[in-house]
Amino acid sequence: MPARAPWLSTFQSHLSQSSTSEFNITTIALDAKGQTVPRTRTCGFRGWFPNPELHSSTVKTLESQNERPNPSVYESEMISFTTDVRMEKIGQLEASGNVVEAVFWLKDVGNQWRVRGEAFVIGDPTSGEGEEKAREEIRKGLREKEWSWERQVTTYFANHTPVLRGSFKNPPPGTPRSQVPTNPELKLGQKLNDLHDPVARGNFRVVVIRANEVERLDLSDYEKPQRWNWTLVGGTGDGAKWEETELWP
């Protein structure tokens, strides 16, 4: 996997501070005389592939079509934008070996960013050799995000307020108040900002429930109560499926 580009964080910061994210993209074309000429147009930045910044309605739209976004597993410094396949830029990219230049003028931060490279086009619903080749080239620029169990637990811990984080340094729950803890760090009412406090983290756990049965009782209309049960059958592998049964409430 490619290493994270040293410029990426700064570029991302500049984009986040800018009121616009449009940029100019230049391709190579041939004029009527067969001479090489530049062709420039303005495009809208759609995020770093494969992580576009989703609008608030996007997830609902996907769900309404029984779709869902990919899990956020990969990142890259590959710029993405969208276009109509019938635009001239598509043919120009194919004819020139995909060479391209993109220029961002981010006035709010007073910076211009120029990006030269190769552009690959994906999205052909019929797939085909060109689509597969483009995907393979794009894969070369993808980087798997760093993921660890420890970071995940820390994220859960951080998702608590300082008071709730401090509660993991309370005296042992359920023991008589007459029993004074031998550890002086264990006391009520602490506010904890340190996400790696050894005492609190020693007591903190994340519990993950993997369901094999789910039941729903709908009392939104007392005159027509409803109840359902879903049971997972076939284990937890590829053959597993949920069986639904409507019950008398």
C-alpha positions, 0 to 999 in steps of 0.5 A, a space after each residue: 500500500 502507498 504511504 500517506 502523502 506528506 501534503 495530504 493533511 495540509 491540502 485537506 485543511 485548506 479545502 476545509 477552510 475554503 468556501 468553494 471546492 471547484 477546481 480546473 482540470 486540463 486534458 489534452 486534445 487534438 484540433 481540426 489540424 491534428 495539433 495537440 491543444 489543451 482543454 480546460 474546464 471547471 469541475 466540482 471536487 467530490 472528495 478523496 476517493 473512495 470517501 466522498 463527503 455525503 449529504 445528509 439525505 444521501 444515506 436515506 436515499 441509499 436505504 430507500 433503494 436497499 443500498 448502503 455506503 461501503 464501510 470506511 476501510 480505505 483512504 487515498 489522496 486521489 481526487 474524485 469528481 463526476 462527469 457525463 461519459 458523453 463529455 469530450 474529456 472522456 475521449 481525451 483522457 483515453 487518447 492521451 494515456 489518461 494524463 491530466 492536470 488539476 488546479 485549485 485556487 483556494 482564495 480563502 487560504 490564499 493557496 493554489 494547488 496543482 495536481 498532475 497525474 493520471 485520471 481513470 474513469 469507472 462506473 460502466 454498468 456493463 463492466 468490460 476490459 476498460 472498467 476492470 483496467 481502471 479499477 486495477 489502476 485505482 487500487 494501486 493508490 488505495 491505502 487501508 486505514 490503520 485499525 486496531 482493537 485498542 483504538 476502537 475501545 478508546 473511541 468508546 471510552 472517549 464517547 463518554 462525558 468526563 463525569 462518566 469516564 470518572 465513574 470507572 474510578 469509583 469505589 467497587 460498585 455494590 460494596 458496602 460504603 463502610 469498606 474504604 477502598 485501599 486505592 486512594 484513587 478510587 472515589 466518587 465524583 471524579 471528572 476524567 479527561 485522560 483517555 488512557 488513565 490506567 485505573 479507569 481503563 483497567 475497569 472499562 470494557 466494551 460489550 458487544 451483543 451478537 443477536 440470534 433472536 430479536 423481538 418487536 412489540 408495537 404498541 403505537 396503536 393500543 387498539 391494534 398492537 403488533 408483535 414480531 419475532 426474528 430468529 437467526 437460523 443456520 449458524 452465523 456463516 454464509 448460510 445463516 438467515 433470519 426467520 420472521 414470525 408474527 405473534 399474538 401480542 
